[in-house]
Amino acid sequence: MKTKIITILALAAFAGFAYAAPQTFDFKDPKGGNSAIFKLEAPLETINGSANDISGSVSFDPENPGATTGKIVVAAESLTVPNPMQKEHMHSTTWLDVAKYPEITFEAKSLANVKTAGNVTTADVTGTFTLHGVSKEITAPVKLTYLKDKLGDRIPTLKGDLLVIRANFTINREDFDIQKGQHQDKVSPTINLTLGIAGASAK
Amino acid sequence: MKKILRVLAVLVLLAAGAIWLATGASRGWTKTSVMVKTPDPVTGLDGISYEKKFIAGVDFLGAAALGAGLLAGASLFFRKPKINQPTKQ
């Protein structure tokens, strides 16, 4: 009897552990739907642009979302604005120097103030943000939405789960040695970033 | 030639103004595309794409004004044609 109880408890613990295992979500979206939007003030109007070549992976455990870690990579060359000359300047050695610094990355190290309601988790994520070859630790609010068994709804040939990450934060370009102390009246040092990306964990 | 250049200058200004008005009289920068957001029904995220569309901005007007100014300025290098006075007999 005692052996039976121990066996049942061990199986239950194993099942719980197996269910609670973190999953790896791949953020290279084959549908190209992942994007990052940036906004900054300039004379005449707000400059609105986006980047859509996003990749990376995040380890997420639905039972323990506070343990989420991962790295998101944005190809700097995919940054675009609707004015061709502005885009050219943005990519040039004078500003982002995308040839020398082809990637903009965020590596999440830890989450704090984690609150979960159903399949939605909000938290403050701390990690290393690298832009223009300069890395800085930043903390930003993030919202994680776990969509169990929804990968097939997006890509019918696959089965698995989706993880949607939304974040909005502000950086100062001068912290990343981008025209430090220059052109502050023409291009605001403050840049607002909005991330809306979905990663897939195929089964 | 002088007159031609000045007329061209005016035409450039008028054409630029007409294009600027026709494309929305934007007080911002010229754009060659516009951002289009397409919501994804599964994730709720907005997919971002760009649709080619020319929107003339104030820089377009400025470039036209500069071009017109150069044309008008070039006209100054040409002498006004002399009108032959009939000789008195």
Chai-1 contact restraints between the chains, C-beta under 6 A:
chainA,res_idxA,chainB,res_idxB,connection_type,confidence,min_distance_angstrom,max_distance_angstrom,comment,restraint_id
A,G33,B,D40,contact,1.0,0.0,6.0,A-B,restraint_1
A,G33,B,G47,contact,1.0,0.0,6.0,A-B,restraint_2
A,S35,B,I48,contact,1.0,0.0,6.0,A-B,restraint_3
A,L44,B,G28,contact,1.0,0.0,6.0,A-B,restraint_4
A,E45,B,G28,contact,1.0,0.0,6.0,A-B,restraint_5
A,S50,B,I48,contact,1.0,0.0,6.0,A-B,restraint_6
A,N52,B,I48,contact,1.0,0.0,6.0,A-B,restraint_7
A,P82,B,K31,contact,1.0,0.0,6.0,A-B,restraint_8
A,P82,B,S33,contact,1.0,0.0,6.0,A-B,restraint_9
A,N83,B,W29,contact,1.0,0.0,6.0,A-B,restraint_10
A,N83,B,K31,contact,1.0,0.0,6.0,A-B,restraint_11
A,P84,B,T32,contact,1.0,0.0,6.0,A-B,restraint_12
A,K150,B,V42,contact,1.0,0.0,6.0,A-B,restraint_13
A,D153,B,V42,contact,1.0,0.0,6.0,A-B,restraint_14
A,R154,B,V42,contact,1.0,0.0,6.0,A-B,restraint_15
A,V164,B,T43,contact,1.0,0.0,6.0,A-B,restraint_16
A,G196,B,L45,contact,1.0,0.0,6.0,A-B,restraint_17
A,A198,B,T43,contact,1.0,0.0,6.0,A-B,restraint_18
